């Protein structure tokens, strides 16, 4: 955040809406659309925004996926936008057990919760 007296520049993150799409990591049916942008404000009133980027967050497994700005804008405005697996670029994906869906350390050979071998 950059602030001089009565004006400043900062970064802001907003949860836009919940999108009906499947998470590639845990197969949850809903992802949260998040918009990140920079803004210039005067007396804490935002005057303009720039550098928009969009992300999809799975709140079940905490995986984060980036999407294109065009697709993010369309998802925020319209309901009928198709979202495919190939349009999601993974930013952070947590390793999950295939059988019990619990979070695992990447070095585990067996799941400490259910005992199943990890591939």
Secondary structure, DSSP 8 states (H G I E B T S, - for coil): -EEETTEEEEEEEEEEEEEE---TTT--SEEEEEEEEEEEEETTEEEEEEEEEEEEEETTTTEEEEE-HHHHHHHHH-S-----GGG-EEEE---B-TTT--B--TT-SB-TTT--B--
